[in-house]
Amino acid sequence: MEIQAETLWQSVCGELEVSMSELIYNSWIKPCFVREITLLDDGRIIVELATPSGYHLRTVDEKYYGQIKQVIERVSNKKCELALVVSQRVIKKGEANQMEEARGSLFEEAERKKVFAEGLNPRFTFETYVVGGSNNLAFAAAKAVVDSPGVRHNPLFIWGGVGVGKTHLMQAVGHELTRGEIKNVTYVTSEQFTSSLVQSIRSKQVDVFKKKYRNVGALLVDDIQFFAGKDSSQEEFFHTFNDLYMKGVPIVLTSDQKPQEIQRLEERLVSRFLGGLTVDIGLPDYEMREAILRQKASELRVNVDDIIIETLAENVVTNAREIEGVLMRLVNNSLADKTEITMEMVSKVIGVTRQIEKRKPPRSIKVISMVAKNFEFRNKDLTGKSRKADLVRARHIAMYLLREELGTQLAKVGDLFGGRDHTTVMHAVEKIKQAVDINQEVRNKVMNLKHMMYSQ
């Protein structure tokens, strides 16, 4: 029996409307529509759900995909493969003047553009990648992949928050590989991979799909977390991964989480991902933020005073993408006003009301109090004898800040913490130094505390 797209979607919306808040339903579900339903020979259906934009698609995919799929399967009484696409209803000019859909699936868009000649953005190279304490390990790993493709760190799994440079670093690997003997380098997002698979199933050209992805010289897959809960995509990617791995083809993957923390990702895929090297990229520290701003200003060919750069670096404590965005806003404002970027302009954009000068470092006891409060301990807990893990970590971070930021002598730091030996302090400082290099959580905590030290 044929299932009507409009009828199915109305029934699904009826259930979702009563199970969601009005705001969520109106914002994320109501703008969608079912573009097409395909009935497969085994009784399953492929439902193409159209969303109005790429941002809308990502939000639905990340937050509501599973819920929508369950309701569709309940309403249709059939197993469902749900494919999200970007599409809008528009009126086609012509004799019939009928409603026509602007077919804009990610897969079709990728095919039209050849995914930037197999996905590589010309701006994302090693030469334009700013290296600092938050990403130096990931950068070194990426370089190693280029030096020994398919041999070292295969797969390389890069994870971290939004806007920290995962895609840039991954694509830099791709560009560098194309300069060597590997020419067929393919970059694809997990969304594009899924949409491509759905298209091939619907058109009964799965063999074409397999040939496309299993005959590459290197495969770069972005945002792997969006495979979660998509059984067919995970199944196909598992076999694609195995085929490429056995051929010694370099594979680079990115995600916003560690492999083992991605919910609804098959254990066998997690195992494959952990078989190579997993590295994280954290938020940039002050020096790196300053370097990012200077490089972006150079790319834009605009002169920005040092005090402006330093002010932005000190106050925009966020990811690289947002740091560049702030500078772009300032540049656009200066072009519109036909004037140079001023502190007054900076004040309007980021809320700084006066010129920022290097503040005097806080007193030692204030640093201890700040760390204790941040970790929800009392000062005497930090300076006491308890060996609870969370308390020891906080104590070590406080010692690290006193030594590295204030330059306090080791013996003096020891005295502040209940008369501890200077070798104990040295050990604590070194331990935090190492943790900052390899642990994103510790790195972010230390960076935030540093910012608090000079902003109070």
N, C-alpha and C positions, 0 to 999 in steps of 0.2 A: 504494500500500500504506500502510495507516494505521500511524503510528509511536506506540507506547505511551510515555507520558511517563515512567512509572516504569522501564521497561526501558531507555530511552535514558539516563536519568540514572544508572542503575546502571553502565552501560557507560562513561559519561564519568567517573564517580567512580573506576572501576577503573584508568583510565589516569592520572588526576590523582594518585591516591594513591601511585603508584610514582614519579611525577616531582616530587613536592613533599616537603618535610620533614613529619614526622608532626605537628609542632606547627601548621604552617600549614594542612595539610589538615584537621585536627580543628577548628581554630578558625574557618576561613573557608569551607571547601567542604562539609564534612559537615552543617552545620546547614541548608544550602539544599536545595530540591527543585524539580523542574519542575512548575509548576502547570498549564500547558496548552501544547499544540503545535497550531499552525494551519498547514495546508498551503495555499499560495497557488497561483493558476492557473499561474504561471510556473515552478512546481517548487520555489520557495524555501519555507522553513519559518520561522515565527515561534515562538520558544521563550520562554515566560515563566518566568524563573527566580526563585523566591521566596526572599527573605532575611528573617531574623527581625526586623530593625530597620533604621531609617534609617541609623544609624552603620555597621551591617554592610553595607548596600547600598553606601554610599559607598566603603568599603574594597575590596570586591570589584570595584566599578566602576573604581576607580583603579588597582588592582594586578593583578587577575586576569582582567579582562574579556576581553582578547584571547586569553589562553591557553585559557579555557573555550570561547570561540567556536570556536577552531581544532579543539579536540577534538570538539566537537559536530558540526562539519562533516565531520570525518574518520569519526566513528562512524556518522553518518546518511547520509553520501555525498550531502549536499545543502547548497546555500548557505543560510546561516542568518542571520536577524535576531534578535539576542538582546536581550530586554527584561528589565531587573531591576525587580522589584516588592517591596513589603513585604507579607508574608503569613505566616500561621501556621496550622497544622492545629489545629482545636479540635473538641470533640464538641458537636454540635448537640442541644439538649434537645428532645425531642418523641417522637412515637410510634415512629419508625424508629430513633431514637438512633444515627444514622449519622454517619460522619466528614464534616465540612463544613469548608471552608476559609474563613477570615476574609479576605474579599477586601479588600485594603488597598493597592492600587497607588497610587503617588504621583499618577497622573492622576485616579483616582477620588476620592481624598481632596481633591485640588484642586477637582474639580467639586462635591463636597459643600459645601466651604467657600467656593466661588467664589474660591479662592486669596486669602483675606482681602479680599473685594470687589475682585477682580483683583489680589490679591497684596500690597497695601500694609499694612504693620504701622503702626498709629497712633503708636507710640513713635518711629519712625524719621523724624524731621523735621530740618530745618536748625536749628531752635531747640534741639534736644537734642544736636546734633553739636558736639563739642569740637574746635576748630581749633588747630593748632600747627605747628611747623616741619616735621613729618613728613607733613602732609597739606594744607598751605595751597594748594599748586598744584592739587591735585585738587579742593579745595573751590571755588577760584576758577573752575575749568573747569566744575564742576557748576552754579554760579550762572550762568555764561555760557549754558549750555544752556537754562536756564529763561528767561533774558532774550530769547534768540533761538532758540526751539525749531525744530529741523530745519534751521537755517541755520548756526549756529556749532557746531563740534566734533561733527559727525555722521558716524560714530558717536563717542561718547565711550567709550573703553576704559580702565577702571580696573583696575589689577592690584596685587597685594601679597600678603603672607603671611596666614595664618589669624588672624582676630580683630582685624584692624587697622581695620575700619570700612568696608569696601567696600560691603557690602549696605546699611548704614545710609545712606551717602551716596547710593547709587543710588536708594533708596526716598525719600529726602528730595527728590530731583529729581521723582519721581513725584507726591508730595504737592503740591509747589509747582505743578506743571503742572496738576493738577486744580483748583487755585484760579483758574486762568486760563480760557482758552477750551477747553482740551483736557480732556475728561471721561473718555474711554475709554482709561485708562492701564492697561496690563497688565504685571504682574510675573510672571515664571516662571523656575524653575531649568531648567538644561539637562536635568536628569533628568525633570522634569515634561513638558518639550517632547517628549522622546524617548518617554516612556510614552504621552503623548497621541497621538503619531503612530502608535505600534504599535496602540493601541486602535482608531484610525480605520481602519487597514489591515485589521485583523481583522474589523471590523464593516462594512467596505466603505463607510465614510463619510468618505473622504479629503476630499471637497469641503467637508464640514462643518468639518473641521480647518483647511483653508486659509482658509475664511471667518472662522473665529475669530481667526486670527493675522494675517490680511492686511487686517483692517478695524479695526485699533486706532488710537487717536490718538497713542499712544507705546508703545514696547516696551522693557521692561527685562528682560535675560536674565542670570541669575546663574550663576557657575561654568561659563563657556563651555568650560573645558578638558575637561569630561566629554563633549563631542562627539567627542573624539579617537577615531579608529578605528571610528566608527559611520557607515557610508557613507550609509545612508538618511536619518539625521538631518541629516547635513551637506548632503546634496543638497536636502532640503526647506528647511532653514534658509537655504541660499544663495539659493533663489528667493524665500523670504519676505523676506529682507533686501533683495534687489534691488527687490522690489515696493514695500516701505515706503520705501526710500531715494528711489526715483524720485518718490514722492508727497510727499517732504519731511517724512516722519514722524520725529520724534526717536527715536534708538536709543541705549540705554546698555547696555554690556556689562561684566562683571567676570570676572576670572580670577586664578589664583594665579601666573601667569607672563605674560611679554610674549607677544603673538600669535605672533611668529616663533620662540619657544622651545617652543611647544606641539607635542609630538611627535604624528605621525599626524593632523595637521590639514591639510586640503587647502589648497594654495597659493592658490587663488582666494579662499578665505575669509580667509586671512591678509592677502591684498592688500586686501580690502574693509575689514577691521578697521583696517589701518594708514592707510586713506584719511581717517580723522578725526583725533582727538587721542588719544594714548596717554599716560596719567599713572600714576604709582605712588604708593602709600601705604606709608610705612615704619613702624617701631616708634616709639612716642611717646617724646619726650625727657622729662627730669625735670619741667619746667614743665607739660608736657601731661599727664603721669601724675598730677601733683598736681591739675590742673584736672578730670580725669576722676573722681578720687576725691571731690572736693568736690561735683561735680554729682550723682554717684550718691548720696552721703550726703543731699543735698538732696531728691532724688527719693524716697528711702526715709524721709525726715523723721526722720533720726536725728542726734544731736549727736556729733561725733567731734572730739576734741582735735586742735589743730594739730600737736602733736608726733607723734601717731599717723598723721595724714595724711602728714606729711613722712617718717616712718620707712617707711611703705608705699611712697611714691613713690621713695625712695632705694633700696629693696631689691627691689621687685618689678619687675625690668627685663624686661618682656615686653609682650604685646599688650593692647589695651584690654579685651578680653573676659575675660582671665585676671585683670587688675587688678580689674575689677568683681567677679569671682568670689571673690577673696580678701576683699574688703570684705563681700560677702554672707555668707561663712562667719563672719566676725567678728560681724556683726549677728545672725545666727542663734544663735551661741554666747551673745551677750549677752542675747538674748531668753530663751533656754533657762535661763540662770543668773540671770535677772532682775537683771542688773548692767550697769554701763557697760563699754564696751570699754576694756581696760587694756593696758599694755605687757606684762604677764604673758600675757595672752590672745594678743597679737600674737606673742610669743615661741613659743607653742605652734603657731600657724598657719603662720608663715613662717620660724621657726627663729632669730629675732633674740634673742640671750640678754641684751642690755642695751640701755638707752636709747641711741639713736643721736644723737650730737651732731655738728655740722659739724666734720669733721676738718680738721686743718691741711693746706694744700696741699703736695704733695710738692716736693722740690727739683728744679730744672731738669734736672740730670743724670739724676735718677731717671726723669723723664718721657721723656727721650731713650732711656734704656735700656729702658723699658717698651715704647715704640713699636718700637724695633729688634727686641726679642725677639718681639713680636707678629707682625711681618712676616718673622721669621726672618732678620734681618740682624745685623751687629755694629755697635756704636756708631760705630766709625770709618768704616763704610760710609755711615751716615747723615750724618756730618759731613764726608765726603770729597767728591771731585769727580765721581764717576760719574754719568752721565746716563741709566742704565737706567730704563725707564718705571716699573717696580714700586718701585724705590728712590727715584725722584723723588717718587712719590705718598706713600710713607712719610715722607720728609723734609718734605714740605709739611704733612702732618698733624701731625707733631711741632712744626713752627713754629706752626701754627694753635693747638694746645693750649697752648703756652707763652705765646702772645700773648693768646688769648681767655680761657683759664682762669686763668692765673697773672698776667696783666697785665704780662708782661715787656716791657721797652722794646724797640723794633724793633732798635736798634743792638746791644743786649745779645744778642738772639736771633741776629743776624748773626754776632756774635763766637763764640757757641757752635757755630755751624755753619761753622767754618773761615774766619771773617773776611768773610762775605758782606755785601754792601751792604744798607742798610735798605730800599731800594726792592725788592730781590729778596725780602726777607721779606714786605713789603706785598703783592707780587704773589702769593706762595704762600698767604698767609692769605686773600686775596680769592678765589683759585681754589678753595680748600677750602670757603669759605662758599657759593659758588655750587653746588659739587658736592653739598653737604649738602642743598640745596634740591631738586635734581633727580635725584640718583643714590641709590637705596636702599642699594646695597652700601656706598658711602662713608658714608652717614648712619649705618648700623648699626655700621660699624667705629668711627666717631668716638664714637658713643654708648657702645659697649662700653669703649673706652679711657677715656672720662670716668669711667665707673663704676669702672674699675680704679684710676684715680688716687686715688679717695677711699675705696676699700675695702681697701687694703693697709696 
